[in-house]
Amino acid sequence: LNDGFYYIISCKGADDRRIVMDSTGEKPSVELKTGPFTEDQQWKLVPKEEAVKEVAECKATIKPNQNSEIILDKKEFVMSNKKDCKAKLALLGWKPDEVGVQDGELTENQQWYLEANPDKPECFYMSNGRYPSNRLAAQATAGLVSYNGNRYSDQLWKFRPSGLNDGFYYIISCKGADDRRIVMDSTGEKPSVELKTGPFTEDQQWKLVPKEKAVKEMADCKATIKPNQNSEIILDKKEFVMSNKKDC
């Protein structure tokens, strides 16, 4: 992602043991882990002489109770992924299987209108700005789709805060007990979206940006992208402060 973050991996053995921050306990701790590469294993290497400025910038980005300030019902949002702020959840066409992600300029098909279900107010229908009759759905066989017509329970979604007060949410299907979530898959030629269960990871987190603030948010996103940021750093005989990506 050229964002200045690194995995710190043991050179001993072939299992790629990595330093990970565990924030599940009363206080954060660190340990070694193998398995999937996740956000809590990423560390930003800040040169010693820049550390004071970096910590000040970190504090400035933390807004108390940011998640709780958002009202979802009858509001329109652009939703960008935490792994890549340029990648916005979009409806690429009116057909059921045309749910995806887009970067570039803001368009109507990247805008989502949320409407609470009167019987389950914690769950919302998500209709698209370009195709307002289509609602996002989580189906057992087809996966993440959109369709119009009557309203069904597979079109209901809940928004769980990331827990970091950073404005990001997990988008979780209200149907079933397996917490299926919308995840961005960036392993292919082009990023795509699908439904997943299992561990809660960064690529499942989406920032809900009110429609009227989306232009500024995308400008801020572009300003944070520094080409080849990782390759500019020299490690040998240097001193660093290392902050975790899950909590700067």
Secondary structure, 3 states (H helix, E strand, C coil): CCCCEEECECCCCCCCCEEEEECCCCCCEEEEECCCCCHHHEEEEEEHHHHHHHHHHHHHHCCCCCHHHCCCCCEEEEEEECCEEEEEEEECCCCCCCEEEECCCCCHHHEEEEEEECCEEEEEEEEECCCCCCEEEEECCCEEEEECCCCCHHHEEEEEECCCCCCEEEEEECCCCCCCEEEEECCCCCCEEEEECCCCCHHHEEEEEEHHHHHHHHHHHHHHCCCCCHHHCCCCCCCEEEEECCEC
